Amino acid sequence: MTHYPTMEVPDFEWDTTSEHCEDEAFQLMRTMWDVVKAKEILRQDEREIIKIGIEGLADYVGNPPGPDGKRKLQMMMISVDWDAILADVQQRLGRFNLSIPLIAITKVLTSPPHEGQTSLFIIDGWHRIAKAKMLGLEYLPAVILTVEESDSILC
């Protein structure tokens, strides 16, 4: 099992006000995870907050549009609202609070050569990752759901 360094964050509450999976879910291809259920699990079962490097993760959000408003084409991109992120940074809106931990699920890999090994995947926090990238940050706080918890939040 991988051990991650822990980090302290200011007190916060997980927002679980959405009622339906579709209201707050993360979808990758044909798989969807219920982020509200994940937050409910985390509310009931507090856990360590780890310090996770965003370098590799930040590649998935691409880059903000250039001065001409155009984006570079990139494969395997997670869609984020760069205009909202830029406004959040410029106007200090606090909409994408970097002290709220990212939520990672634990997946058991099923394809060789990594079959049976586990891997983490972020299901909540991609706008925070993009904001951190824009600000030049290297790390963000995160929490990890177990394999069983991860499976229980599938929509």
VMD Tcl script that draws the C-alpha trace (Angstrom):
set ca {
  {0.00 0.00 0.00}
  {1.30 3.45 -0.91}
  {1.80 5.88 1.95}
  {1.24 9.54 1.24}
  {2.38 12.47 3.35}
  {-0.46 14.05 5.30}
  {-1.29 17.73 5.49}
  {-3.40 20.07 7.60}
  {-6.27 22.07 6.14}
  {-8.65 24.62 7.71}
  {-11.92 23.23 9.06}
  {-14.52 22.59 6.37}
  {-17.81 20.76 5.80}
  {-18.54 18.40 2.92}
  {-21.44 19.85 0.90}
  {-24.02 17.09 0.46}
  {-27.02 19.24 -0.50}
  {-27.56 17.63 -3.92}
  {-30.07 14.79 -3.85}
  {-29.57 12.92 -7.13}
  {-26.54 11.22 -8.63}
  {-26.85 13.36 -11.77}
  {-26.68 16.59 -9.70}
  {-23.10 15.97 -8.66}
  {-21.43 13.07 -10.38}
  {-18.21 12.37 -12.17}
  {-18.41 10.44 -15.40}
  {-15.55 8.84 -17.28}
  {-16.60 7.10 -20.46}
  {-19.54 4.87 -19.43}
  {-18.83 4.83 -15.69}
  {-20.33 7.37 -13.30}
  {-19.61 7.94 -9.60}
  {-21.97 9.69 -7.18}
  {-19.90 12.46 -5.58}
  {-22.63 13.29 -3.03}
  {-22.55 9.70 -1.74}
  {-18.76 9.95 -1.53}
  {-19.06 13.12 0.56}
  {-21.64 11.46 2.82}
  {-19.21 8.58 3.44}
  {-16.46 11.08 4.22}
  {-18.73 13.04 6.59}
  {-19.48 9.88 8.56}
  {-15.99 8.40 8.48}
  {-13.34 11.08 8.83}
  {-9.93 10.14 7.48}
  {-6.43 11.43 6.95}
  {-5.97 14.24 4.50}
  {-3.03 13.50 2.26}
  {-0.78 15.78 0.24}
  {-1.02 14.81 -3.43}
  {1.15 16.10 -6.26}
  {-0.86 17.58 -9.12}
  {1.79 17.55 -11.86}
  {0.45 14.49 -13.69}
  {-3.17 15.31 -12.85}
  {-2.90 18.84 -14.22}
  {-2.13 17.44 -17.67}
  {-5.71 16.09 -17.85}
  {-7.28 19.57 -17.64}
  {-5.18 21.00 -20.45}
  {-4.39 24.70 -20.44}
  {-6.56 27.80 -20.32}
  {-7.36 29.34 -23.69}
  {-4.65 31.59 -25.11}
  {-5.05 35.35 -25.66}
  {-6.87 34.59 -28.93}
  {-9.42 32.47 -27.01}
  {-8.33 29.27 -28.73}
  {-7.32 26.04 -27.01}
  {-4.77 23.50 -28.07}
  {-6.30 20.15 -28.94}
  {-5.45 17.57 -26.31}
  {-6.39 13.93 -25.96}
  {-7.94 12.49 -22.77}
  {-8.96 15.84 -21.34}
  {-11.20 16.47 -18.33}
  {-13.49 19.39 -19.14}
  {-13.23 22.40 -16.82}
  {-14.68 25.90 -17.08}
  {-11.51 27.95 -17.53}
  {-13.49 31.24 -17.65}
  {-14.95 30.54 -14.20}
  {-11.53 29.55 -12.86}
  {-9.92 32.71 -14.24}
  {-12.70 34.85 -12.72}
  {-12.24 33.03 -9.40}
  {-8.52 33.85 -9.40}
  {-8.80 37.44 -10.63}
  {-11.77 38.44 -8.47}
  {-10.83 36.26 -5.48}
  {-14.29 34.70 -5.41}
  {-13.26 31.60 -3.47}
  {-15.52 29.44 -5.61}
  {-12.82 26.80 -6.10}
  {-11.45 26.52 -2.55}
  {-8.03 24.89 -2.67}
  {-8.20 23.85 0.99}
  {-11.12 21.47 0.30}
  {-9.59 18.04 -0.35}
  {-9.84 16.34 -3.71}
  {-11.75 13.04 -3.54}
  {-9.98 10.00 -4.97}
  {-11.46 6.58 -5.54}
  {-9.42 3.39 -5.41}
  {-9.79 1.21 -8.51}
  {-8.58 -2.36 -8.90}
  {-6.92 -2.62 -12.31}
  {-8.15 -5.47 -14.50}
  {-5.82 -5.38 -17.51}
  {-2.35 -6.87 -17.79}
  {0.37 -6.08 -16.86}
  {-1.16 -4.28 -13.85}
  {-4.02 -6.70 -13.20}
  {-4.93 -6.85 -9.51}
  {-3.01 -3.70 -8.59}
  {-4.82 -0.60 -7.34}
  {-4.77 2.90 -8.70}
  {-6.27 6.20 -7.55}
  {-8.53 8.37 -9.69}
  {-9.90 11.80 -8.82}
  {-13.71 12.07 -8.95}
  {-14.06 15.49 -7.33}
  {-11.76 18.50 -7.57}
  {-10.79 18.94 -11.22}
  {-11.56 22.69 -11.18}
  {-9.35 23.00 -8.07}
  {-6.60 21.11 -9.90}
  {-6.91 23.52 -12.84}
  {-6.83 26.54 -10.49}
  {-3.77 25.15 -8.70}
  {-2.11 24.64 -12.09}
  {-2.92 28.23 -13.06}
  {-1.38 29.44 -9.78}
  {1.71 27.26 -10.14}
  {1.00 25.11 -7.07}
  {2.50 21.63 -6.79}
  {0.28 19.97 -4.17}
  {-3.34 19.84 -3.04}
  {-5.04 18.06 -0.15}
  {-6.92 14.85 -0.95}
  {-8.82 12.02 0.69}
  {-9.01 8.44 -0.55}
  {-12.02 6.14 -0.63}
  {-11.39 2.41 -0.24}
  {-12.14 -0.03 -3.06}
  {-15.38 -1.04 -1.32}
  {-16.44 2.60 -0.79}
  {-15.52 3.41 -4.39}
  {-17.67 0.55 -5.66}
  {-20.58 1.61 -3.44}
  {-20.83 5.06 -5.06}
  {-21.20 3.87 -8.65}
  {-24.35 5.34 -10.22}
}
mol new
graphics top color blue
foreach p $ca { graphics top sphere $p radius 0.5 }
foreach p [lrange $ca 0 end-1] q [lrange $ca 1 end] { graphics top cylinder $p $q radius 0.2 }
display resetview
